[in-house]
Amino acid sequence: MSTPQTESKRNAGYQAAGMVEDGMVVGLGTGSTVFFAMERLGERIRRDGLSIAGVPTSYQAAIRAREYGIPLTSLDEHPEIDIAIDGADQVDPAGNLIKGRGAALLREKCVADAARRVIIVVDPTKMVETFDALVPVEVLPFASTSVSRRLSLLGAVPTMREGVKKDGPVVTDNGNFILDCSFGTIGSPRDLEAKIAAIPGALECGLFTAYGEKITVIVGEEKGCRVVSLR
Ligand SMILES: O=C[C@H](O)[C@H](O)[C@H](O)COP(=O)(O)O
């Protein structure tokens, strides 16, 4: 059943797909919103002969892209990406992001970093003034307890993400665990990202604060969508 939120996601995804040009290498994010962009890209490939290659950020993105007929390539083949389309869990007015609800944050950050332009597609519930969502941290299983302790010292309440229809921890596409960290309200996302990055065994976190200059945020509405100007 289609809900207003689904329509918002669809409108954002379709708008982003319209920004892709012939011949581009496209980063394909993970999650429910970016799937609409992939759906529309698949239509453009079939209907208009659009020629692109996608770099998937997860098994889920790769599987869905194949279903939509989007040819795939890799970050090894294309260490520079023309445009990446991805979702987010929260977006602040400067274009900082929290990502990783789907545990794809590590590859998503590699792709965002490699991309010349990043299009973030969200529904209006994701737009916030200040971050307060859980920050996922991908951790090396060997170091999960020591990383958890260090995160606690930074003020987090870390919880190991558990599988659904699988007992025990979520194992990411990279073979690691996820610690979901509650920090309450986050005053300086950039500082926090840097502090987490300095913990050995914390492989990446879901705070994305380095890409505001190349990010365009498309907020889908029930009817249409708007492009947000970043402050
Ligand atoms: O790991 C998952 C990703 O960061 C997603 O892009 C993010 O969680 C947003 O997903 P959705 O579009 O389903 O809300």
The ligand as a Gaussian input file, in Angstrom:
#p B3LYP/6-31G(d) Opt

LIG

0 1
 O       22.894000       1.804000       5.548000
 C       21.930000       2.368000       5.053000
 C       21.931000       3.693000       4.482000
 O       22.776000       4.616000       5.071000
 C       20.590000       4.278000       4.051000
 O       20.901000       5.089000       2.965000
 C       19.883000       5.094000       5.088000
 O       19.719000       4.319000       6.257000
 C       18.516000       5.595000       4.590000
 O       17.678000       4.537000       4.265000
 P       16.169000       4.773000       3.834000
 O       16.191000       5.506000       2.536000
 O       15.589000       3.390000       3.718000
 O       15.506000       5.545000       4.924000

